[in-house]
Amino acid sequence: MTEIVRNPDHSDGAPTIAGTGIRVRNVASAYEHSGYSPDEIVEFYPPLSLSDVHSALAYYSVYKQEL
């Protein structure tokens, strides 16, 4: 299971995908605003698995008002 973490010393405390430093917001933006599919996002961010992308998008859908 993918862990979404917040660390005030990294990314200004923005939620990131654990072990990657990639912000949930960046994944969500690639999906919602740029129109990339989850598979394309994995290609764009090689450290991510498809599961990571889906977890980030799920997190974003729940907490997007806070991001």
N, C-alpha and C positions, 0 to 999 in steps of 0.2 A: 504494500500500500504506500502510495506517495504521501509524504509529509509536507505540509505547507507550514513554514516557520516565519516568525517575525523576530528580527534581531535589531535593536536600536543602533548597533555598531555597524550594521551593513544595510545598504540600500535605504537609509533613513528610516528604518523600521518597517518598510513596505513588505508585504507578504511575498516570500520567495519559495521556490521549490527546493526543498532541503538538498544540500550537497551540490547544487548547481549555481546558486546565486542569480538565477533567472527569475525575474519578477512575474508574479501572476498577472499583473497589469499588461506586461509585454505580450504574454501568450494570448490574453483576451483581446488585446488590440489587433494582433495578427489575425485572429479569427473573426472578430466582429467588424472591424473597420477596413482591414485589408482583404478580407474574403478568403484567407487561406484555410484549407481543410486541416483537420488534426494531423493527417499524414504529411502534409506539406510543412506544418509547423515543426514536426520531428526532423524533417530534412533541414529546415532553417536553423534549428537549435539541436545539433547532434547530441549534446549530453542528455537530452530528454527522451524518454520512452513514450509510446502512445498512451500508456496508463498515466504518466506524469501530465501530459497535455489534458487528458480528460479530467483528471483531478483538479488541475488549475482552473479549467473552465467551470467545473462544478462549484469550486470555491468562489470564483468570481460571480457566478449567478446568485449565490446566497449573500455575499458581502459587498456587492459592487457599490452600494450607496456609501460605504465606509472607505472605499478606495479612492 
